[in-house]
Amino acid sequence: MKLAQALIERAELKTKNAALLDRIQKNTLVQEGDAPGEAPEALIAEYEENMARMEWLIVHINRTNSATSFDDARTVTDAIAARDCLGAKIRAYRAVCDSASGEHIRYGRNEIKFVRCVNVKELQALIDRLSKEYRTLDTRLQELNWTAELL
């Protein structure tokens, strides 16, 4: 099994388990004399099976990521950490840029005037550079996912 296949299966299980949990919760209480639409015990059993498979996948995905080289200096795990941090920076700087770009309307000369404390153009250039780094890193990770065998 390729790493990418395990990642896809993990994502599918996560979605299935969220739906199962919703179905379990909807079938925990019924009016006296009625029966639930679905047996909660059967749904819980399916959830438990899915979670056992999920745990197996996560363990093997993590082992594979830790043992697979991304480049001469980093493993896939290292590259994922770098990508996640780039994503966090991009989101943070976009929020700052949006805040600084906001329009402040003045109705008269006596009202408070707002001035920007950051250079929006430079900040946007930084966001663009980080976004390009993110895309490059993510593309390389995706390529490795389809070539690396799951350990």
Secondary structure as UniProt FT lines:
FT   HELIX           3..26
FT   TURN            32..33
FT   HELIX           40..67
FT   HELIX           76..101
FT   TURN            109..110
FT   HELIX           120..147
//
